[in-house]
Amino acid sequence: MNNTMVLTKRERMELTRRTRSRTGRAETARRARVILLLAEGATWDVVCHTLACSRSFVATWSQRFTAEREGYR
């Protein structure tokens, strides 16, 4: 099963902006990093290791992003 996400240019730019924001919440940046890593082709295990998070965290935010796209929170 391929878990790679396909992002539009606009989505990628917004997610990247969220990861670089100095005024945003750290958790928002972390969620954005999950999506960006998945879009780069990283496996859930790699994402978990890279971001020190659980598989359920990756599942929650990848599913939420897929369902809501840019408007996810």
Backbone torsions as a table, in degrees:
resi	resn	phi	psi	omega
1	MET	NA	133.2	-178.4
2	ASN	-94.1	117.3	-179.0
3	ASN	-97.0	7.9	-178.0
4	THR	-67.9	131.3	177.0
5	MET	-92.1	144.5	175.2
6	VAL	-107.1	122.0	-177.7
7	LEU	-109.7	146.9	170.9
8	THR	-76.8	165.2	178.3
9	LYS	-60.2	-41.2	-179.6
10	ARG	-64.3	-43.7	178.5
11	GLU	-62.0	-45.0	-179.7
12	ARG	-62.1	-41.6	179.1
13	MET	-63.9	-43.0	-179.5
14	GLU	-66.2	-43.9	179.3
15	LEU	-63.9	-41.0	177.5
16	THR	-63.4	-40.9	177.3
17	ARG	-59.2	-42.0	179.8
18	ARG	-64.1	-34.6	-180.0
19	THR	-72.1	-23.4	-176.5
20	ARG	-99.8	-7.5	-175.8
21	SER	-63.9	132.8	177.1
22	ARG	-93.2	-12.9	-178.9
23	THR	-105.1	-12.8	-179.9
24	GLY	-80.6	172.3	179.1
25	ARG	-76.7	143.7	179.4
26	ALA	-61.0	-35.8	-178.9
27	GLU	-66.7	-34.0	176.7
28	THR	-64.9	-41.8	178.1
29	ALA	-64.2	-40.6	180.0
30	ARG	-63.6	-42.8	177.7
31	ARG	-62.4	-41.3	178.8
32	ALA	-63.8	-39.2	178.8
33	ARG	-62.9	-36.9	176.9
34	VAL	-57.0	-50.3	-177.2
35	ILE	-64.8	-43.8	179.8
36	LEU	-63.1	-41.5	177.9
37	LEU	-63.6	-42.9	178.0
38	LEU	-63.0	-37.5	178.8
39	ALA	-67.2	-26.4	177.4
40	GLU	-81.1	-6.1	178.1
41	GLY	99.3	6.9	179.3
42	ALA	-67.0	144.0	175.6
43	THR	-77.8	164.2	177.7
44	TRP	-59.1	-39.3	-179.9
45	ASP	-62.5	-40.3	178.0
46	VAL	-65.8	-43.0	178.4
47	VAL	-60.9	-46.5	179.5
48	CYS	-58.7	-44.5	-179.8
49	HIS	-67.4	-44.8	-177.2
50	THR	-64.4	-42.2	-175.1
51	LEU	-102.4	4.6	-178.9
52	ALA	51.0	55.6	180.0
53	CYS	-132.6	171.7	-179.2
54	SER	-90.9	163.4	175.5
55	ARG	-63.1	-32.4	179.2
56	SER	-68.0	-33.3	175.7
57	PHE	-63.8	-46.3	178.6
58	VAL	-63.0	-43.7	180.0
59	ALA	-61.2	-47.4	-178.6
60	THR	-58.5	-50.3	-173.6
61	TRP	-78.7	-30.0	175.6
62	SER	-70.5	-39.5	178.0
63	GLN	-67.1	-42.7	-179.9
64	ARG	-64.2	-42.8	179.0
65	PHE	-63.9	-43.6	179.7
66	THR	-59.8	-40.5	-178.0
67	ALA	-74.0	-37.3	-171.6
68	GLU	-111.8	-11.0	-176.4
69	ARG	49.7	-128.7	-172.0
70	GLU	-60.9	-27.2	-175.7
71	GLY	-82.4	6.8	-177.5
72	TYR	-66.8	154.1	179.2
73	ARG	-139.7	NA	NA
